[in-house]
Amino acid sequence: MSGRKRRRPARPRPAPVRDEATEAAAEPTAAPEPRRPFGGALFGQSAESVMPPIGRSLGRGLLAVVSSPVWLGLYALGFEGRPALLVDVLALPPIATYFDLGTGESLLGLGPAFLIFIGMAILIRGVLYALLAGMIVESLEDGRVSSWGLLRGVAAIPTVIVVQVLSFTLILASNIILPVLGPGIGLLGAVGALVGGLFFLGFAPTAAVRQRRGVVESIRRSGRAAMLPGSRHLLFCGLYFFIALPVIVGLAPGGGEVTANPSLSGWIFILAASVLHLGFMGGLAYRWIVAEPSVPEQPVPRRRSPQRQPSRRPSGRR
């Protein structure tokens, strides 16, 4: 025998047996979903929604408004009248239309002069809001405001004027029909009309600026964007209504006093309220820009319940 030792062939070792508990512990477990605070649940965003959260929308809108010196010049123009009405001069329609109706009725009464006043107010607001929409969209897109934003706003003037006319028609119809239902239901209906008008028409100025479509198509797409699932758009509009009417008007210093020059605190409050109105307008524009690729070109067809067909029995042979 030689001095070399023979090596035995290596046998495959059996794999270690793991019990079910060890294997279950080795598998990665899904991380628990973090709990949202109460405010995050209301103003956040659902998983299925393409809209940004309400808090982010307002933040981007306010940033777009105050980041350019052009806005400071607009705020410095000043107004004259009651501070309680001045705080909502730049309110979004149909809330601004509601104040125009009240102002025209208190100054001129109901007559031909009132209709002329409302027509001029609709025209002026249509031009103003269209130009503001063009500047806000440019500020959100490029971080600046230039003449190009004004030109884009000019193209949206017909759409915004139609939005003003629809807001006026909605408020007029609600004032005629809803009082028949009683004071309680009538008040809820009036609030619902104002919130609903902003709900369906709020995206129309931005849609007209961005896509340059016709008036009818811009308004239709605004309604389709408002109906996107999980967007919390109704909460956004309800929050703006609550801030624009009860809060801002109620807290305005010297609310019912008619003066040509409000106090310093009144001016500061009026300018802050104007910034807030434009911030909500910027928030609507930001939400439309984010959700624009997901807005359907055609209305979503409704699912019809399947109709039961009568069962046919096979006829027997005679």
C-alpha positions in Angstrom: 0.0 0.0 0.0 1.3 3.4 -0.8 1.7 6.1 1.8 -0.9 8.3 0.2 -4.2 8.4 2.0 -7.3 7.9 0.0 -9.9 10.7 0.3 -13.4 9.7 0.6 -15.8 11.5 -1.9 -17.6 14.3 -0.3 -21.2 13.5 0.3 -23.8 16.2 -0.1 -24.9 17.5 3.3 -28.6 17.6 3.9 -30.0 21.1 3.9 -30.9 22.3 7.4 -34.5 21.9 8.2 -36.2 25.1 9.3 -39.4 25.0 11.1 -42.4 27.0 10.0 -41.9 29.7 12.6 -38.3 30.3 11.5 -39.4 30.6 7.8 -42.2 32.9 8.7 -39.8 35.1 10.7 -37.3 35.2 7.8 -39.9 36.4 5.3 -40.0 40.2 5.0 -43.2 41.7 6.5 -45.0 44.6 5.0 -44.4 47.9 6.9 -47.5 49.1 8.7 -49.2 52.0 7.1 -48.4 55.2 9.0 -51.3 56.8 10.8 -52.3 60.1 9.5 -53.3 62.9 11.9 -56.8 64.3 11.7 -55.8 67.2 9.5 -53.9 64.9 7.2 -56.9 62.7 6.7 -59.0 65.6 5.7 -56.6 67.7 3.7 -54.3 64.9 2.5 -54.7 62.7 -0.6 -56.2 59.3 -1.2 -54.1 56.6 -2.9 -56.3 56.6 -6.0 -56.3 60.3 -6.6 -54.1 62.2 -9.1 -54.8 65.5 -7.4 -52.2 66.9 -5.0 -53.2 67.3 -1.3 -55.1 70.5 -0.3 -52.3 71.7 1.9 -49.7 71.4 -0.8 -52.1 73.1 -3.3 -52.6 76.1 -1.1 -48.9 76.3 -0.3 -47.9 76.3 -4.0 -50.7 78.8 -4.8 -49.6 81.3 -2.1 -46.0 80.9 -3.1 -46.9 81.6 -6.8 -48.8 84.7 -5.7 -46.2 86.3 -3.3 -43.0 85.3 -5.2 -43.2 88.0 -7.8 -43.1 91.8 -7.3 -45.9 92.2 -9.8 -48.4 91.1 -7.2 -47.2 93.8 -4.8 -48.1 96.5 -7.3 -51.6 95.0 -7.7 -52.1 94.9 -4.0 -51.0 98.6 -3.7 -53.8 99.9 -6.0 -56.2 100.2 -3.1 -60.0 100.3 -3.0 -62.7 102.5 -1.5 -65.9 101.5 0.3 -66.8 99.3 3.3 -64.0 97.1 4.6 -66.4 94.2 4.9 -66.9 94.3 1.1 -63.3 95.2 0.3 -62.0 92.0 1.7 -63.8 90.0 -0.9 -63.2 92.2 -3.9 -60.9 89.5 -5.4 -63.0 86.6 -4.2 -63.5 83.7 -6.7 -66.8 83.3 -8.5 -69.6 82.7 -7.6 -68.8 84.3 -4.2 -67.6 87.5 -5.9 -70.7 87.5 -8.1 -72.8 87.2 -4.9 -71.2 90.4 -3.6 -71.7 92.2 -6.9 -75.4 91.4 -6.7 -75.6 92.7 -3.2 -73.6 95.9 -3.9 -75.7 96.7 -7.0 -79.0 96.2 -5.3 -78.0 98.4 -2.3 -76.7 101.2 -4.5 -79.2 101.1 -7.5 -82.1 99.0 -6.5 -83.7 96.5 -8.9 -84.1 98.1 -12.3 -82.3 98.8 -15.6 -79.4 100.5 -13.8 -78.9 97.4 -11.7 -78.7 95.2 -14.8 -76.2 97.6 -16.4 -74.1 97.5 -13.2 -74.1 93.7 -13.2 -73.2 93.5 -16.8 -70.2 95.9 -16.3 -69.1 93.9 -13.2 -69.2 90.6 -15.1 -67.2 92.1 -17.9 -64.6 93.7 -15.6 -64.2 90.6 -13.5 -64.0 88.4 -16.6 -61.1 90.4 -17.9 -59.4 90.7 -14.5 -59.7 87.0 -13.6 -58.5 85.9 -17.0 -55.4 88.0 -16.7 -54.8 86.8 -13.2 -55.2 83.2 -14.3 -52.6 83.6 -17.1 -50.1 85.2 -14.6 -50.7 82.5 -12.0 -50.2 79.7 -14.5 -47.0 81.2 -15.7 -45.7 81.7 -12.2 -46.4 78.0 -11.4 -44.8 76.8 -14.6 -41.7 79.1 -14.9 -41.5 80.9 -11.5 -42.0 84.3 -13.0 -44.6 86.7 -14.4 -44.2 88.4 -17.8 -46.2 89.7 -20.7 -46.5 86.1 -22.0 -48.7 85.2 -19.0 -50.9 88.2 -19.8 -51.3 87.2 -23.4 -52.3 83.7 -22.4 -54.8 85.2 -20.0 -56.3 87.3 -22.8 -57.1 84.1 -24.7 -59.1 82.9 -21.6 -61.3 86.0 -21.3 -64.4 84.5 -23.2 -64.3 81.4 -20.9 -64.1 83.5 -17.7 -66.9 85.8 -18.8 -69.1 82.8 -19.4 -68.2 81.5 -16.0 -69.3 84.8 -14.5 -72.6 84.7 -16.4 -73.2 81.1 -15.2 -72.5 82.2 -11.6 -74.9 85.1 -11.9 -77.6 82.8 -13.4 -77.0 80.2 -10.6 -77.4 82.8 -7.8 -80.4 84.4 -9.4 -82.1 81.0 -9.8 -81.4 80.1 -6.3 -82.7 83.4 -5.0 -86.0 82.8 -6.8 -86.5 79.1 -6.1 -84.9 78.3 -2.7 -87.0 80.8 -0.6 -90.1 78.7 -1.3 -88.5 75.8 0.6 -88.3 77.8 3.9 -85.5 79.7 5.7 -83.5 76.7 6.9 -83.5 74.6 3.7 -83.3 77.8 1.6 -80.1 78.8 3.4 -78.5 75.4 2.9 -79.5 75.5 -0.7 -77.9 78.9 -1.2 -74.7 77.7 0.4 -74.8 74.6 -1.8 -75.3 76.7 -4.9 -72.2 78.8 -4.1 -70.0 75.9 -3.2 -71.3 73.9 -6.2 -70.6 76.7 -8.6 -67.0 76.8 -7.5 -66.8 73.0 -7.6 -67.8 72.7 -11.2 -66.4 76.0 -12.6 -63.3 76.5 -10.6 -60.9 74.8 -13.0 -62.3 76.5 -16.2 -59.9 79.6 -16.2 -56.8 77.4 -15.9 -58.0 74.9 -18.4 -58.7 77.7 -20.9 -55.2 79.2 -20.3 -53.3 75.9 -20.6 -55.2 74.2 -23.4 -56.7 77.0 -25.4 -59.9 75.1 -26.2 -63.3 76.5 -26.7 -65.5 77.9 -24.0 -67.9 75.0 -23.7 -65.0 72.4 -23.8 -63.1 74.2 -21.1 -66.1 74.3 -18.8 -66.8 70.7 -19.5 -63.3 69.6 -18.7 -63.5 71.7 -15.5 -66.4 69.6 -14.4 -64.7 66.3 -15.3 -61.6 67.3 -13.3 -63.8 68.1 -10.3 -65.3 64.6 -10.5 -62.0 62.8 -10.4 -62.1 60.2 -7.6 -60.4 60.9 -4.3 -59.5 64.5 -5.1 -61.3 66.0 -2.0 -62.2 68.9 -4.3 -65.5 69.4 -2.6 -63.7 69.8 0.7 -61.4 72.3 -1.0 -64.3 74.4 -2.2 -66.2 74.2 1.1 -63.1 75.3 3.0 -62.7 78.3 0.7 -66.4 79.3 1.2 -66.0 79.1 4.9 -62.9 81.3 4.9 -64.2 83.8 2.3 -67.6 84.5 3.9 -67.9 83.9 7.6 -64.3 84.2 8.7 -62.9 87.0 6.5 -66.0 89.2 6.5 -66.7 88.6 10.1 -63.2 89.5 11.2 -62.8 92.6 9.0 -62.0 95.6 11.1 -64.6 98.3 10.8 -66.8 96.0 8.7 -69.9 98.2 8.2 -68.2 101.6 8.2 -68.1 103.5 4.9 -64.8 105.2 4.5 -62.5 106.5 1.8 -59.4 105.5 3.7 -59.6 102.5 6.0 -57.3 102.3 9.0 -53.8 100.8 8.8 -55.1 97.6 10.4 -58.0 97.6 7.9 -55.6 97.9 4.9 -53.3 95.2 6.2 -56.4 92.9 6.7 -57.7 93.7 3.2 -54.3 93.0 1.5 -53.9 89.8 3.5 -57.4 88.7 2.4 -56.6 89.5 -1.2 -53.5 87.4 -1.0 -55.5 84.6 0.4 -58.1 84.8 -2.4 -55.4 84.6 -5.0 -53.7 81.8 -3.1 -56.8 79.7 -3.4 -56.9 80.6 -7.1 -53.3 79.5 -7.4 -54.2 76.3 -5.5 -56.9 75.5 -8.1 -54.5 76.2 -10.9 -51.8 73.9 -9.3 -54.3 71.1 -8.8 -55.4 71.3 -12.5 -51.8 71.3 -13.8 -51.0 68.1 -11.8 -54.3 66.4 -12.8 -54.5 67.6 -16.3 -53.1 64.4 -18.0 -55.7 62.3 -16.2 -58.8 64.4 -17.1 -60.8 62.3 -19.5 -61.5 63.7 -23.0 -65.0 62.2 -22.9 -67.4 61.9 -20.0 -67.0 58.6 -18.1 -69.8 56.3 -19.1 -72.1 55.2 -16.3 -72.3 51.5 -15.6 -75.8 50.2 -16.3 -77.2 47.4 -14.3 -77.5 44.2 -16.4 -81.0 43.6 -17.4 -82.3 40.1 -16.8 -83.5 38.4 -19.8 -86.4 35.9 -19.5 -85.1 32.4 -19.6 -86.2 30.4 -22.6 -87.1 26.8 -22.0 -86.2 24.4 -24.7 -89.4 23.4 -26.5 -90.0 19.7 -26.3 -90.6 17.6 -29.4 -94.2 16.9 -30.2 
